[in-house]
Structures are given as C-alpha cells and as structure tokens.
Amino acid sequence: MQLAARMSRIGIESAFEVLQRARALEAQGRHIIHLEIGQPDFPTPAHVKEAAKRAIDDGWTGYGPTPGYQDVRDAIADYISTTRGIHVEGDNVVVVPGGKPVMFFSMLAVLEPGDEVIYPNPGFPIYESVINFLGATPVPVPLVEERGFSFDLDVFASKLSSRTKMVVLNSPANPTGGVIPREDLARIAALLRERDVLVLSDEIYSRICYDGEPSSITQFDGMLEKTIILDGFSKTYSMTGWRLGYGVMPRWLVDAVDTLMVNSNSCTASFTQRAGLAALTGPQDDVDRMVAEFRRRRDVIVSGLNAIPGFRCSVPAGAFYAFPNIVGTGLPSHELAEILLHDAGVACLSGTAFGAYGAGYLRFSYASSLDNIQEALARIQALSARWEPVTA
C-alpha cells in the first residue's frame, strides 16, 4: 500500500518537531530553555476549570449539537459583536475543537484545484500546508519588517488576480507579533470589496495586544458578509490542551462547515464548551494579568536580543513572539537555530519554519518565565563570540 499522492503536499508545524528534539536532549540530561512553543505558561483560570468539573459531574459528557450548543454560540456571538463593534448572531458561529479546523474546513469547503490563496509570509505554516493539500495555489505576500510586519500593499494588490478565491489575514500575527494597521485594513477592504473573494481573518491573538485593540477587517463596509473570523480559547484563556475554538462566518458557510464537522469530529466536547462559556462570561482578571506579564517579558526579551551582536529586534505589538532579524550574524536562520539548541540549550524556531520570507529571522516565544528568558539571553550572549557581526 502507498499513501495517497496528496499526502506529499501536506506540511507540518515545526514548533512541535523542535519540541520533540528538545525533549530528546532533556532525556539525555541537558537543560533546555523552551522558547519554541506557542503556549501560554499560565494556568487556565480557576473558575473555568471549576466549570468543566461541574459539567462533568452534571453529565455534560455525551454528544452535543454539531455546530455547538446554542447558548455557547450565542455567547460567542455577543462577545464578537461587542469586541469588534459589529453584529453577528449565534447562527453565524460554529464551535470546533481548536482553531485549525476553522482553517481546514473553510478552505476545504470553498477551494478548488487552481484557485489562488493570498496569505502572509512569514506566517503560520498550516495556511500554506492546507492550501497545497487541497491542490489550490499558494500566493505568499511578504511581510515587511519596516512596516511593523504588515504587507507592502502595492505588492498585495499586484498579487490579486481573477483566480484569487481567498485571502488570509493574521493580526496580531504569528510569528512576527505584527498588527495590521487600521489604515492598511481599510485599503485591503477597498481592494476586495467588489471581488468574489473570501477572507479568512485569523484573530486568535486578538486579546493579546499591547497598544489598544486590533482592528478587524469585518469592521469595514461590505466585508462582514465575506469574512470568516477565526478565534478561540487557547491563547486568551491558556486553554491550549482543551481544544476549543470557533469560526464566525456567513450562514451559507456555517452549513458547509457543519457538514464537515459531522463527517469528522461529530461535535466538540460538551464539558469543554461549558468551560468556554464560563471563560467568556466570567471574570477577565486572569487575562488582563497575563497580558500585563507578557508585556513585561516582551520588553525584557526585545532589549536583550538587541544587545546581542548581529541581532536586531523590533518591538512586537501583539501575540507573545519576538522575531529578531539575525542577518547581522552572517549565519542562516536554520543553522543558528540549531546552534542555539545544541550548544546553548535554547530552543527557538528558524524563521524559515514560517515560509521562505522568514529567512534571516528567528522566532522566540516569550510564553516562558522571566527567569528563563533572562537565562536564555545570557546563554545566547555568551555564544555570540562565535560569529563575526556583519555590517551593512
């Protein structure tokens, strides 16, 4: 037996690969500082855990409605309507096990072989993976460091064609921490408003923003009815292992995603949905404290990276990733990431794990303690004598 040919077109998420290799080094007795994985190091809020325990005791352990319980969908709709300043209803919401099913199902539902999808590069690798898997054509648009890792909008406009079927946006972004400025979103909306194009707006980091709330393309005229908002509980409420996410989308697409859910997951776990309801409707103090701590860590890691010869790091506006330019070290991204893992015991990701335009960068997750971050910076600084800084 051989695997289907389409399996050769599907990619992986390098963070988990590097995590496995780092764990293997730990098994050999090495001390590794984990700055590779995008997982908040805070506990799930206590009231959310209690809600899940109660739900299990109360019998929320059977099948639920495929698109999610109506009260959960309504609460998500209220939350999205309030935070984005738009109007959506519970029937626009599908609850799924994590954020990735929103990407996979929405692309699976609308893309045909040969359709083009514009997406950010460097960007979350699963975008490109699913586009390729479905036989569509990936059209990467580079993010520009000098623009806060937003698009060069002239390049973006030049990539639009009669075959463009979907545009992927991610703000705040993984891996760069960039936030798309409102004026850029306005121009993107103007470019797309009259086209037969869907937007997948990945807003999973929407609550982890350091300078006000990020804008959503759904806030611009004509865009709500052609946009899928991807959001969830993993990052905001430190619930990565709970596998609880959702998509907010036009109703015609809800039906298609519901059908794909029936054919794959049946439904999202009932007791996790009760926990999600508690997260959305309960106190938000834990979220505020987490974001404040991420800001503190951000300032430390950015300052420390900028003090390392050959490194240049801009200040991320959101998420919890630093994305330093390391061209000045004279080393390729992948090679430097390997050196840091094996010789410094610091696990990070090569920028090329997020696409070709990530060459010359590394990604560090500062979802780790301040002590770990400071120790990692000290280790990298000590190792920097190995490379000769390159001047422009």
N, C-alpha and C positions, 0 to 999 in steps of 0.2 A: 504493500500500500504506500502511496505517496500523498503528501499534503496537497491540498488544492493550490493552484498557482497564486491565488490572491493572498495566501499566507506569506508569500515572498515580498508583498508590498506593505505589510503592516510593521510598524516600528515598536519601540519600547520607550519607557520613561527612565532615563539614565540615572535619576536620583536613587531609584531602588537598586539598580545594578551596583552603583558605587557604595550604597549602604551595605549590600551583601559582602562586597570586598573588604570594606572597613570592619565589618563584624568578623570576617575570617582573620584579619590581622589581630583583632582583640582576642580571638581564641588562641592565638599564639603568644599572648601575654603583652601585646602592645597597648599603650594608652592612646586612644584615638579621640579627638575632639570632633564631634559631628556637627558640621555646618553645611551638610549636603542636602538634608531632607527638609521639605517644606511643611513642617508640622509644629504647631504651637506647643511649647513646653509647659503650658499651664493646664491645670485640671479642668475638666468640664465643670461648669458651675454647679454647686451643691443642689440647688433647687431643681435643676434639670435632671440630675441623677436620681433624686428622690421621686420625681415624676415618673421616670422609667420604672423604678422599683414598684411604685404603686400600680402602675399599669400592668405589670406582670402579675402582681398579686390579684388584681381585679379582673384578670382574664383576657387582657389585650394581647393574646398570643396566637390568634388564628388568622386566616386570610382576611384582608381588608379590601376595599374597593381599589381597582387597578390604578386609577389616577390619584388616589389618596383620599383620606377621609374629608368629607365636605367642610367640617369645621376647621380642619388644618388648612385646606385650600383657601378658605375664606380669610383666615388669619394671615396667611402669606400675601393674599391679595391686598388686604388692608395695610400690611407692612410696606409692600412695594409701592402702593398708591401714596402713602404718607412720605416715604423716604425719597421717592423720585418726583413727587409732585404731579403724578399722572393718575388716570383712573383705569384700574383693571378689576376684574371680578374673579371670584373663586373658580369659575368655569374656564378661565384663562390659564389655570395653574395645573401642572402635572407634578406630583411628588414622586421622586425616583431615588434609588439607592446610590447617592453620591452625585457629584457634578458631572462626571464623564458621560453618564447615559444621556444627558441633555445634548451634549455634542454629538454623540454617536447616533442617537435616534433622530435628531433633527436633520443631520446630514444624510442618513440612510433614507429618510422619508422624501427628500427633495432632489438629491443629486443623481444625475445620470452620467454614464461614461462620457468624457469630453467636456462636461460642464467645468467652468473655471471657478476657483475659490480664492479670493484675495485674503491673506492672513498676515499677521505681524511676524517679523523675523529679525532678531531672535524672539521666539515665542514658545509657549507651552507646546511640547513636542507632539502631543496627541492630536492637535489640529492637523498637522501635516500627515500624521500616520493614518488617520481615518479618511482624509481626502484621497490619499494614494490607495488605500484598501478598497475604496468604492469605485476606483477607476476614473475618478474625476481628476482635474488638472490643478495641482497646487501652484498658486501665483504668489510667491513671497514678496512682501514690500518691506524694505529695511527700515528699522527704527533708527533714529538719528540721535546720537549722544548729545550733540549740541542743541537739540530741541527738546531736551528732557526725555529722550527716548520716545518721542512721538514720531508720526510719519512725516516725511517730506511730502507735502500734499500735492505737489506737482508730479512727483513720481507716482503717488497713489492714483491720481487722475489718469495718468498715462497708461496704467495697468488695466483700467476698466475697458471691457470690450463687450460685444454682443453676446459673448458666451459666458460672461460673468453671471453666476447664479447666486452666489453667497459672498458676503464679506464678514470676516471675523474681526471683532474688536475686543481688546482686553485692557481694562483700566479700572483700578490700578493693576499693573501688569506683573506677571511672572515671565522672565526672570529679572527684569530691569528695575522694578519698583516705580516705573514711569506712570504718570497720569496724563491722559489726553486732555489738553486744554479745551475749555468750552468753545472757544472760537474755532478750533480745529474740528470739533464735532459738528459745529454749525455748517462748516464748508463741506464736510463729508456728507451730511444730511442733504445739502443742496445738490451734491453730485449724484446722490442715489434716489432722491425723492421720486423722480419720474421714470426710474428704471424698474424692470421686473426682477428685482434683487431682494433676497432676504438678508438680514443682518443677524448674526449670532453675537450678542454682546455679553461677553464673559465678565460678570461683575462680582465674582466670588470674593474679592478682597475689598468690596465697597465700604465696609465699616473700618477698614484699617487704612486710614488716610490721615495725614498729619497737618494738612493746611486746608481745613474746610471739607465739605462733602464733594466727592467727584460728581461730575455731570454724567447723565446717561443720554444716549442718542434718542431714546424714546421721548425725551422732553421737547423734541423739535417737531414742527408741523409735518404730518404725513408719515412719521417714522414708527409710531407705536404699532400700527397695523401690519408692519412688515419687519418687526424685530422680535427675536427670541432673547429674553433675559435669562442668563444662567446665573443662579445664586444657590446658596445652601448654608449649611450649619458648620461645616468642617473647620473653617478658618476663624469665623467670628466667635464661635462658642467653644472652640477647641474640642470638636467632636469628629475628628478625622476617622476614627475607627467605627463610628456609629453608622456610617454610610447613609447620609440623609441630605438630599439636595432637591432642587426643584427647577423647573423651567416655567417661565411666564411667556405666553405666546398667543398668536391669533387662534381662534377657536377651531378653524378648519385643520390646523396643525395639531391641536390637542387630540383630536380624534385619531390621527395617524400615529402619534406617539403612544397613545393609549393602546392601540393595536399592537405596536411593537413591544410594549410592556407585557401584554397578555402572552405574547409568544416567547418571552424571555424570562422575566422575573416574576410574573403573575401580579405581584404587588410589592410595596415597600413595607418592611416590618412594622406591625401595628404599634408595638410599645415604643419604638423609636419615634414614631410620629407624635405620640403623646409627649415624649420628651421635647421634641421640636416645638410643639405648641407652647409648652412651658417656657422654652427659651425665648420665643418671640414675644410672649405676653407678660413675662415675669420681669423682675428687676434686671437692669442692664449694667449694674455697677461693675461686675466682673469684666465685661467687655471694655468699659472705659479704663479700668486699671490696666488691663492687658495692653491696650493701645498706648497708654502713657509709658509703660515699661518698654514697649517696642521702640518708642521714640527715643528714650534714653539710650537704649542699646544701639540704635541707628547712629546717633551722634558719636558714640564711642568708636564703633567699627569704622565709620567713614573717616573720622580723624586719624585712626590708627593705620588704616590702609593707605591714606595719603602720605603718611610718614615713611612708608616702605619704598626704597629705591625702585624705580621702574613702574610703580603703581600710580594710577590716577583715578579717583573715585568721586563721581558726582553724588549729590545727596538725593536718595530716593524719596519721592513724595508719598508713596504708599506701599502696601504689602510689607513683607519683612525680609527683603533681599537686598544685599549690596552687590553691585555689578561693576567691579573696577575694570578699567582699561589697563591691560598689562603689556601692551606693545613695547613699552619702555624697558622691559626686562630682556628683550631680544629672544624670548622663548615662546614657542607656540602654546596656545591655551591648554591643549590636551597634555603636552609634556610637562608643563608647570603644575597642572593639577595632580599628575602622577607623582611628581617630586614632593609636593606638599603632603600627599597621603603617605607615601612610603618613608620619606626622610624626616618630615616634621610631625607626622601623626595628626595632620589636619585634613579632614575630608571636606572637599568642596567639589563643584562641578565646573567642567570646561564650558566656556560659552558656546562651543560648537555642539554641545548636547541640545541646544535650543535652536539650531539651524546654522546655515553657512555664515550668516551675517553676525553670528556670535563669536567668530574668530577674533582673537585679540582681547578676550574678556574672560573673567571667571565669575561664577556666582557663589556667594556666601549667604547662607540663611542665618539671620541673627535671631532665629527662634531657639535660642540657647541662652544659658545663664550668662550674666555679665562676667563672671569669673572665667567661664570657658572662652568667651570672646577675647578677653584680655590675654589669656594664656595662649590662644591661637595666634594673636597678633605678635606676641613676643617670640613665638616659635618661628613664624614667617620672617620676622625682622632678623632673627639670628641666622636664618638660612640665606638671607638676601646677599650675603657676601659672595655667594657662588656665582651670581650673574653680574655682568657689567651693564649698568644702566645705559640705554641707548638714547641719545639726544636727537631731536628732530633737526 
